[in-house]
């Protein structure tokens, strides 16, 4: 874990947390990707993994200060503060952009994910038949998930808890979006509405599910990175490539349904070319925003490398 002194040294962590929060609000974009390319992913997983019985033992025997240091709590506090600020401030903005400027916002995210797949794939130290096969498997799994048709799900608190547990696992995986998992579970609108309306019961149950899921999954991820580094990254790169269909900007509605408010809303889409789009395809501005998103990832990747060297 990195050694940092003074609150100013945690400002970059806070801003990376904001980037993760912004990504996690959007179905199809993973906060784990932002953490990975900005150079804090393994520190994040190892810090979360430290919350176990040994930490409790440290708290009892050595006191709160030692336990705080052992868990890298300053890092986690700065990161999750950034995530919280971003989610609370951007959830309305993202909803607005997705409703009124979908082509432009999805074009930007498409550029982000293409660049992310390249940036993460470049972390593989040695390509071989295993990494290639896992890349293909990861792509296939992600594509299958994106094509899965959501079914009706309950609004009970136990299901909100389960949704949080599953979504957080996806949120920390580069390439798999926790928001998209919520979309598949038909809980994206429900949870984001709860955040907008400050429905504390729903929010707290969802966060409890996230906490349990994160503490459990972090140990698996940490073990995978230490034992099978290249294979794990290849699988994650495949996830990102397979999820690109979700964020393709130009789509045609092929099926609609009634939502919980009795309104007819789009249900299933198919990807089409810009010239097939019924309306203003905005292809020029969309292309520019894709390039901006693409460039932003490599700027973040460069900053992440510099931070690791420092």
PEDA-V338291 format. One record per helix or strand of 3 or more residues. SS is the DSSP state (hx for helix, st for strand). FROM is the first residue (numbers start at 1). TO is the last residue. If there is no record, write none. Layout:
SS/FROM/TO ; SS/FROM/TO
//
This chain:
hx/7/25 ; hx/31/37 ; hx/41/49 ; hx/53/62 ; hx/64/70 ; hx/73/100 ; hx/102/121 ; hx/129/147 ; hx/157/171 ; hx/178/184 ; hx/188/196 ; hx/200/227 ; hx/229/242 ; hx/244/247 ; st/251/258 ; st/264/271 ; hx/274/276 ; hx/283/309
//
